[in-house]
Amino acid sequence: MNADEYRKLAEVEDRMWYFRSLHRHVARVLAKAGVKPDAHLLDAGCGTGGMILRLGREQPGWRWSGIDFMPLACELARERCAQGTDIREASVTALPFAEASFEAVVSADVICQVEDADVAVREFFRVLKPGGVVVINVPAYMWMWSYHDDSCQTKHRYTRPEVEALMNEAGFGDGWSTHLNALPFPLLWAKRKLLRSSKDTSDMKDYPAIVDAGFSALVAPEHAWLKAGGRWAWGSSVFAVARKPVKKVER
């Protein structure tokens, strides 16, 4: 993303419906995967630190590291996150960590912004401990390309099979994926395809309280359905979880 988008992100990600919902999805799957209360986690593409902030409040025992390619994002994340949080300037395609460093890696709307997404997913695999969990979120469908992707410097929008293939080829197993933002999807499509204007940049911005509340109401059934074990066959994002296999001891 460009510098202006990072500044906007720092202003809105703590309160916008999209980030509240996404972070809630991440928290749920990490808990379901059994990530321990004292685990070390990596936010691979942490932006301005919103997810570290929110999940850190919910699970204060988790130790977070974060990386981002943009110096401005790292600076803002260090200012916003708890003192001593390990924030480093780096790319998801060359993580500055040793093998088997983390119990979980989360990468939200990041591998869509690099040319070599397969390299990034292999890096996630490398830095995870055996049995560790990866969580990836990316925008869905190339036909949904819009001003939002131009502003955020998106390289590719994904299908579920594409994300699953990236994970499988990197060596992950026990994978699961779904779409997110299924019920808001028609509204997002209409805004980006029918109601766009020359002044549009990205959709990361403050909305009137009634609009934000409306979107929150639309994603509430989504959370309930996924918590019950369901999946969504459509939506604006692809959300996937997988695990690094535990090597069997040879005898």
C-alpha positions in Angstrom: 0.0 0.0 0.0 1.1 3.6 -0.5 1.8 5.9 2.5 -1.6 7.6 2.4 -3.4 4.3 2.8 -1.2 3.5 5.9 -2.2 6.8 7.5 -5.8 6.1 6.8 -5.4 2.6 8.1 -4.0 3.8 11.4 -7.0 6.1 11.8 -9.8 3.6 11.1 -8.7 0.0 11.7 -9.5 0.2 15.5 -13.2 1.0 14.8 -14.2 0.1 11.2 -16.6 -2.9 10.9 -14.3 -4.7 8.4 -11.4 -4.9 10.8 -13.5 -5.7 13.8 -15.0 -8.6 11.9 -11.8 -9.9 10.4 -9.9 -9.8 13.7 -12.8 -11.7 15.3 -12.5 -14.4 12.7 -8.8 -14.7 13.3 -9.3 -14.9 17.1 -11.9 -17.7 16.7 -9.8 -19.9 14.5 -6.6 -19.4 16.6 -8.6 -20.5 19.7 -10.1 -23.4 17.8 -6.6 -24.5 16.7 -5.5 -24.6 20.3 -2.9 -21.9 20.2 -1.5 -21.8 23.7 -2.0 -18.8 26.1 1.8 -18.1 26.1 2.3 -18.7 22.3 4.6 -16.6 20.1 2.7 -15.3 17.1 3.7 -13.4 13.9 1.6 -10.8 12.1 3.1 -11.1 8.7 2.2 -7.7 7.2 1.1 -6.0 10.4 0.3 -2.6 8.8 -0.2 -0.1 11.7 -0.7 -2.8 14.3 -4.4 -3.0 14.6 -4.7 -6.8 14.9 -1.8 -7.0 17.4 -3.6 -4.4 19.5 -7.0 -6.0 19.5 -5.9 -9.7 19.9 -3.3 -8.6 22.4 -6.1 -7.2 24.6 -8.1 -10.4 24.3 -5.1 -12.7 24.9 -2.6 -10.8 27.0 -0.3 -13.8 27.3 0.4 -14.0 23.6 3.7 -12.6 22.5 3.5 -10.9 19.1 6.1 -10.0 16.5 5.1 -8.0 13.4 6.7 -7.2 10.1 5.8 -4.8 7.4 7.6 -3.7 4.2 6.8 0.0 4.7 8.9 2.0 7.3 5.9 4.3 8.0 3.7 1.3 8.9 6.4 0.0 11.2 6.8 3.4 12.9 3.0 3.7 13.4 2.8 0.1 14.7 5.5 0.7 17.3 3.7 3.8 18.5 0.4 2.1 18.8 1.4 -1.4 20.1 2.5 -2.3 23.6 6.0 -1.1 24.5 8.6 -3.7 23.5 6.5 -5.4 20.7 8.9 -6.7 18.1 8.1 -4.8 15.0 10.5 -5.1 12.1 10.8 -3.7 8.6 10.8 -6.7 6.2 9.0 -8.4 3.4 6.8 -11.5 3.8 8.9 -13.1 1.1 12.1 -12.9 3.3 11.1 -13.1 7.0 13.9 -12.1 9.4 13.3 -15.0 11.8 14.8 -18.4 12.3 13.0 -21.7 11.4 10.4 -22.9 13.8 10.1 -19.6 15.7 6.3 -19.3 16.0 3.2 -21.2 17.1 1.1 -19.2 14.6 1.4 -16.9 11.6 -1.4 -14.6 10.6 -1.2 -12.7 7.3 -4.3 -10.5 6.6 -4.6 -8.9 3.1 -0.9 -9.0 2.4 0.2 -11.8 0.1 -2.2 -10.3 -2.5 0.3 -7.3 -2.6 3.4 -9.3 -3.6 4.4 -10.8 -6.9 5.7 -14.1 -5.3 2.9 -15.2 -3.0 4.2 -18.7 -3.2 7.5 -17.6 -1.7 5.7 -15.8 1.1 3.6 -18.9 2.0 6.8 -21.0 2.0 8.3 -18.5 4.4 5.3 -18.8 6.7 5.8 -22.6 6.7 9.6 -22.2 7.4 9.1 -20.0 10.5 6.3 -22.0 12.0 7.0 -24.7 14.5 5.8 -28.2 13.7 2.1 -28.3 14.4 1.9 -24.5 14.1 -1.1 -22.7 12.4 -1.2 -20.3 9.5 -4.1 -18.0 8.9 -4.4 -16.1 5.6 -7.0 -13.6 4.3 -7.0 -12.2 0.8 -9.4 -10.4 -1.5 -11.6 -12.6 -3.7 -12.3 -12.7 -7.4 -10.3 -10.9 -10.1 -13.6 -9.7 -11.6 -14.1 -7.6 -8.5 -11.0 -5.5 -9.3 -11.7 -1.8 -8.6 -10.3 1.6 -7.5 -9.8 -0.1 -4.1 -7.2 -2.5 -5.5 -5.5 0.2 -7.4 -5.2 2.3 -4.3 -4.0 -0.6 -2.1 -1.6 -1.8 -4.8 -3.1 -5.2 -5.0 -1.4 -7.6 -7.4 -4.0 -10.4 -7.4 -7.4 -11.2 -6.1 -7.9 -14.9 -5.3 -10.2 -17.8 -5.5 -10.5 -20.4 -2.8 -8.8 -23.1 -4.9 -5.9 -20.8 -5.6 -5.3 -20.1 -1.9 -5.7 -23.8 -1.0 -3.1 -24.7 -3.7 -0.6 -22.2 -2.3 -0.9 -23.8 1.1 -0.7 -27.3 -0.2 2.3 -26.6 -2.4 4.1 -25.0 0.6 3.6 -28.2 2.6 0.7 -27.3 4.8 -2.0 -29.8 5.7 -5.3 -30.0 7.6 -6.5 -27.0 5.5 -9.8 -25.3 5.7 -11.1 -22.2 3.8 -14.2 -20.1 3.4 -15.4 -16.8 1.9 -16.0 -13.9 4.2 -18.3 -10.9 4.0 -21.0 -12.8 2.1 -24.0 -10.8 3.0 -22.3 -7.4 2.5 -21.0 -8.6 -0.8 -23.8 -7.2 -3.0 -23.4 -3.8 -1.5 -19.6 -3.9 -1.9 -20.0 -5.0 -5.6 -22.5 -2.2 -6.2 -20.3 0.5 -4.7 -17.2 -0.6 -6.5 -18.8 -1.4 -9.9 -21.9 0.7 -10.2 -21.5 3.7 -7.9 -17.8 4.5 -8.2 -16.6 8.0 -8.7 -13.4 9.6 -9.9 -12.7 10.7 -6.3 -12.7 7.2 -4.8 -9.5 5.9 -3.4 -10.0 2.9 -1.1 -12.9 1.8 1.1 -10.8 2.1 4.3 -12.4 5.2 5.8 -14.8 6.3 8.5 -18.4 5.7 7.8 -21.5 7.2 9.4 -22.4 5.2 12.6 -25.6 3.9 11.1 -23.7 2.5 8.0 -21.1 0.9 10.2 -23.8 -0.6 12.4 -25.6 -1.9 9.3 -22.5 -3.7 8.1 -21.9 -5.1 11.5 -25.4 -6.5 11.5 -24.9 -8.1 8.1 -21.8 -10.0 9.3 -23.3 -11.2 12.5 -25.0 -14.3 10.8 -21.7 -15.0 9.1 -19.9 -15.3 12.4 -22.7 -17.5 13.9 -22.6 -19.8 10.8 -18.9 -20.2 10.8 -18.8 -20.8 14.6 -21.3 -23.6 14.0 -19.0 -25.2 11.5 -20.4 -23.9 8.3 -18.7 -22.2 5.3 -19.7 -19.4 2.9 -19.5 -20.1 -0.9 -19.2 -16.5 -1.8 -17.9 -13.2 -0.4 -15.4 -10.4 -0.9 -12.5 -12.3 0.9 -11.0 -15.7 1.0 -10.1 -16.8 4.5 -8.0 -19.9 5.0 -6.4 -21.9 7.9 -3.9 -24.7 7.7 -1.3 -26.4 9.9 2.4 -27.3 9.5 2.6 -31.1 9.9 4.4 -32.6 12.9 7.2 -34.7 11.7 7.0 -38.4 12.6 9.9 -39.7 14.6 11.6 -42.5 12.7 12.5 -45.7 14.6 
